[in-house]
């Protein structure tokens, strides 16, 4: 997706996902193209998964803080939830709850710093009954910082 135009952001994201502050890990949604969806997050110092830098011995400046690994995983899960929420909202249906069944092939290459903008692509690999297998790629600018596969169980009422 070359067009990174935000279609939903800020408070509007809360209509797509079940999470509420302070654990909201998606702040923008860029849309769906076939089996791909796109979302984002700007790393801020008040993020629950943000760890401030430590003062290095002999240094006057503290190390720059970073978003922790758990924050990246939660961002991926909420990006998948935003995809489901967007899809069901467009159909005029109630959004079902989803649960992470498993995470595999997780690779984190770098931890983003404050002010960095994550751009995440969720690809639906397979859907069988109420189970969806997704792959995710998280980038900062064009640099891949994390990727994984996730199995998500959808609880329909």
C-alpha positions in Angstrom: 0.0 0.0 0.0 1.7 3.2 -1.1 -1.1 5.5 0.1 -0.5 6.1 3.8 -3.6 8.3 4.2 -5.2 7.8 7.7 -8.9 7.0 7.5 -9.4 6.6 11.2 -7.3 8.0 14.1 -7.4 9.2 17.7 -10.7 8.5 19.5 -12.2 6.9 16.4 -9.8 3.9 16.9 -11.7 3.1 20.1 -14.7 2.1 17.9 -12.6 -0.6 16.3 -10.8 -2.2 19.2 -11.9 -3.4 22.7 -8.9 -1.9 24.5 -9.2 1.3 26.4 -6.5 3.8 27.7 -3.9 3.4 29.0 -3.4 0.2 26.9 -4.4 1.4 23.5 -1.5 0.5 21.1 -3.0 1.7 17.7 -3.6 5.4 17.0 -4.2 5.3 13.2 -5.9 3.0 10.7 -5.1 3.3 7.0 -7.6 0.8 5.6 -7.9 -2.7 4.1 -6.8 -3.9 0.6 -7.9 -7.5 -0.1 -6.3 -9.6 2.7 -4.1 -6.8 4.0 -4.8 -4.1 6.5 -2.6 -1.2 7.7 -2.3 0.6 11.0 0.0 2.8 12.9 1.3 4.0 16.3 3.4 7.0 17.3 5.6 6.1 20.2 5.0 8.5 23.1 6.6 8.8 26.5 3.3 8.2 28.2 2.8 4.8 26.5 2.4 2.0 29.1 5.0 -0.1 27.3 7.6 2.7 27.0 10.6 2.4 29.1 12.7 5.5 29.9 16.4 5.3 29.4 18.8 4.6 32.1 21.6 7.0 33.1 24.9 5.6 31.8 27.8 5.7 34.2 30.1 8.5 33.3 27.5 10.1 31.0 25.6 13.3 31.6 22.7 12.3 29.3 20.4 9.4 30.0 20.0 6.7 27.3 17.0 7.4 25.1 14.0 5.2 26.1 12.3 2.7 23.9 9.1 0.9 23.4 9.5 -2.6 24.9 9.0 -6.0 23.1 5.6 -6.5 24.8 4.4 -3.2 23.4 5.3 -4.3 19.9 3.4 -7.6 20.3 0.4 -5.8 21.8 0.5 -3.3 18.9 0.4 -6.2 16.4 -2.5 -7.8 18.2 -4.4 -4.6 18.3 -3.7 -3.9 14.6 -5.3 -7.3 13.9 -8.2 -6.3 16.1 -8.6 -3.0 14.3 -8.8 -4.9 11.0 -11.6 -7.1 12.4 -13.4 -4.1 13.9 -13.2 -2.1 10.7 -14.6 -5.0 8.7 -17.5 -5.7 11.1 -18.3 -2.0 11.4 -18.5 -1.6 7.6 -20.9 -4.6 7.6 -23.1 -2.9 10.3 -22.4 -5.9 12.6 -21.4 -6.1 16.2 -17.6 -6.5 16.6 -16.7 -9.9 18.1 -13.9 -10.3 20.7 -10.7 -11.9 19.5 -8.1 -13.7 21.6 -4.5 -14.5 20.7 -4.1 -18.2 20.4 -0.4 -18.3 19.6 2.5 -16.1 18.5 5.3 -17.7 16.5 8.2 -16.7 14.2 8.5 -13.5 16.3 11.6 -11.5 15.3 12.2 -8.1 16.8 15.1 -6.3 15.0 14.9 -3.0 16.8 12.9 -1.2 19.5 11.4 2.1 18.5 12.2 5.3 20.3 10.0 8.2 21.3 8.5 10.0 18.4 8.9 7.2 15.9 5.9 6.2 13.9 5.2 2.5 13.5 3.5 1.4 10.3 2.1 -2.2 10.5 0.8 -4.4 7.8 -1.4 -7.3 8.8 -1.8 -10.1 6.2 -4.5 -12.7 6.6 -2.8 -16.0 5.7 -5.7 -18.3 6.4 -9.2 -18.2 7.9 -10.8 -21.5 9.1 -14.1 -21.2 11.0 -13.4 -18.8 13.9 -9.6 -19.0 13.7 -7.5 -16.5 11.7 -3.8 -16.9 11.0 -2.1 -13.6 10.3 1.4 -12.5 9.5 2.5 -9.0 10.6 5.3 -6.7 9.6 6.1 -3.6 11.6 8.2 -0.9 10.0 9.5 2.5 11.1 9.8 4.5 7.9 10.8 1.7 5.5 12.9 -0.3 8.0 11.5 -3.6 9.2 11.7 -3.6 13.0 9.5 -6.6 13.8 7.6 -9.5 12.3 5.6 -12.5 13.5 2.7 -14.8 12.8 -0.3 -14.9 15.1 -3.2 -17.2 15.5 -6.4 -15.4 16.6 -9.6 -16.9 17.8 -12.8 -15.0 17.2 -15.6 -15.3 19.7 -18.8 -14.7 17.9 -22.0 -14.4 19.9 
